[in-house]
Amino acid sequence: AQKITQTQPGMFVQEKEAVTLDCTYDTSDQSYGLFWYKQPSSGEMIFLIYQGSYDEQNATEGRYSLNFQKARKSANLVISASQLGDSAMYFCAMREGRSNSGYALNFGKGTSLLVTP
Amino acid sequence: EPEVTQTPSHQVTQMGQEVILRCVPISNHLYFYWYRQILGQKVEFLVSFYNNEISEKSEIFDDQFSVERPDGSNFTLKIRSTKLEDSAMYFCASRAGTAPYNSPLHFGNGTRLTVT
């Protein structure tokens, strides 16, 4: 079963506008972490933002913020004031708290974002 | 800023050959990972490594795969007999050992493996 679901395979946004990339997750753990990564066309994986399951406030990092709705099991990424350089694949990922795990991240299928002038 | 380095950036090999992908994780990190990404698809977990042993592996990580930390700095992934379907980008990642939930994985730039 999919642990992380990203329902938007592709998104367009105009420069300087805000965009929301959706992510829903499935876990029975009480303790878990949610992460967003950016993958530009060059291929590297860049960490953007983290949200813990016990964090009461939504995480923010510069132009990135995470809209965390625990009851709905969603962790949407909001990018404000989009820039052309934001064009990339965006992956949502989750780390669960199983004690016998290596605390690996489980990734969604990604959303391709294109920022247009 | 310290980074994870992977070599080579691109490896071409013939089906049935053995390949070794190399990684130097960030020096004070304790957990190490290999992921792969088939072109246009999601990033898939292969294996995690801690305290000189595998702590978790996925169904993809079968007997053809092995990992090793031969010295204090390198972390390698070996594919014993490559298949066409092993063609993918392979990412090494590492993370600090504290606070398992909020420490992000730091990824290398990947090795693109092409099996012909």
Interface residues (C-beta under 8 A of the other chain):
Chain A: S31 Y32 G33 F35 Y37 S42 G43 E44 M45 I46 F47 Y50 G52 S53 F91 A93 R95 G97 N100 S101 G102 Y103 A104 L105 N106 F107 G108 K109 G110
Chain B: Y31 Y33 Q41 K42 V43 E44 F45 V47 S48 F49 Y50 I54 S55 E56 M89 F91 A93 R95 P100 Y101 N102 P104 L105 H106 F107 G108 N109 G110 R112
